[in-house]
């Protein structure tokens, strides 16, 4: 086939594009901005345009696949409709690609990518030769987000946004947690969890769910699905090369998977012990200035922030911890406002940047930043400063805040990763 991918630079769609190229198809696509991901795609002889007005789409494409970030009225989607070609969202295309495999899907509010990364490491070292599609770059895959395997196992990350994961056909599901998120797409936590129940019901008749049965929400959601469930909490907390109890809990899910797949537990524990972490998950970027350790992390939900800060406090107990957080979307910040104000207590000082407008078309209300700063300072009992945009935040850090030997933790799902990278460079 000739496949066109609109939004090909996305962490999921880029993996799909690369995998389909490796499968022998002709792949091309577009995105709005240059990135390292696009450079890697071009190295695989995938043509990528930075023009999304529809003119780059040839007349003879067989399949048009679009990222969830591409709106229905976007020029490229309108052009594909005019051509009358088959159109699929990324997850519809991924579901079709993986449906004849044994699909191992990792879902949940937090921890999906890290759990996929750990499972990938264990499966590869156990000789299972899986195909993998992940929402981050894995060291096990030479900093790639995909792998073409020769077995029937297909390990993938299942995203709940707009109920995207319902396009998949899972045989085994690892569910990390179901706290609630994406409130631009879900009316409430109940509505959010109903989507997970529907997803778990799609597990094959002889399939398994692996989740934490000490988590009330996970118990309720898994039981309502009516599927056979493995309790991950009966497995030991493995010693890992990365800090944090939340990472050990992710590893418990992988041990549950090894039981289902008859992989010796001692072999899995050995594999997990060498797990080095993955891109933007407590990733040590390097040093800045006089011994300042710069760490980049994707955490953008209160529970993720709290878990990451606890891990950092444990790992760097004798050092001053400076946390910079870029809120991701006004809707998420407002919906989880109280939780956000209470999750920064492990930091020594917090800098809050402007909100990253990932989906400005759906954000109806705006966060009152002055009140937000004051509420974090009071409820987390930590000095909190408004950094404004990333450029001003960077100046503030360099000129007024950072001290010799500090640990700088950059948190958020937006472009705050560029701040961490630029300081190290």
Phi, psi and omega in degrees: 000160167254115187247130176251129182245113179268118188089035188295343180279354177297150187297330178276309184295329177296323178293317177300314181299313181296319180294319179292326174297316178295335178280358175103004179272159172272127185233136173214169183183191183213160171205174187267343184212148179293150179199167177297327179297317179295323178298319179294322178296319179295327177297337177267013179066036172260121180285130180229128177255149174259033180229121183243036179269003177098346185286344182275350183277117179287161182290338190258024177288151180259334185213133176245118181244132184235147174288154176298342180282350181268111183292161185300327183266013179296146183306321182290324177291323177295321179296317179297322177296319178298323180286341179073025182271163177296131181239135178219146168289166179306313183288329173297318180292320179294321178298318179293319181295324188262355193295335180266018179247172166277104188269121172255110185250130177256119181233170178140166180291317181227157170085006183298307186295318179296322180291319175300317181298316178295317179296320178300315181300314182293315182296318180295314182290339177274002178078020182278348174048058184279155162275141187224136168229122187231156180270021175203175178267132186251136176297327179296340181247029181056047179061033174251168180247017180207161176207136174262113178258170181256351179273181179271002180280129178234106179265126182214163178263126186253109183268137183273349185304128183054028180059032183303323186293349179290350176278354183268166181233074189282146171257324178227132178239129170258116182249116185285313184184168181217057185291325185117132181194181176054056185279007166277344181245343180237142183286330186196174175298322179298314178299318178301312183289332175298325178297321178293320177300316179297320179295314181295329177295339180278355177299140183303158186307318182263015185278178183226148168249134177241120183205177182270108183275008168264358178261117186304315182295320178296321177300310184296313182296315181293320180293320180292339178286336180077010183265158179294128187238137175257130180276110181292338185285353175279350182269155183291158173276108186288150172281123182244170176273000177241150182278165170111128176297327180297328176289322177295325177291324173298320180296328177299322177299320180292322176296325174297320177297319181295329176295316180297323184267006179060039172267128181306131184298323181296326177293319180295317180298322177295317178298315182294330182298335180262008182299120187265005186087177180218177186304127176064021173239093185050042184277120176285112183278333181145203184245147173231139175060224185268079174070029178269117180277125182255123183237136182247133180215144186279355186307128180218012179236145184308318181293323177295316181298314180299315181295319181292317179295321177298319179295319180292321178295323178291317184286329184233054188297334185259013184237151178290127185254112178259122182248126173248124181238129174255106179302143183248103181079135176294320184298316179295316182299318181288320182294324183250027189307306183300318179295321178298321184289345186251003192258005186255014188297338182277350179275158175271329176207143183237135174243125179253126178267178173301155179291136176279116183275078181290325182221071184298338181289338182251352178278105184273326180248158180244146178287134172279100190295322180298315179293322180299315179299314181296321182289324176295314180302318182284310187282333176263352180054053182216145176298126185231133185234143175272120183266352184063224183283173185294327180295316178291323178298317180299315178298317180300316179298311185292322188269328190235335193251309187291139178232161180308132175081004179292163167248123179255118180250117179258117186244140173145159182263001182267219184267017176296338176303330179293329177295312179300314181296319183291326179293320181290319179298000000 
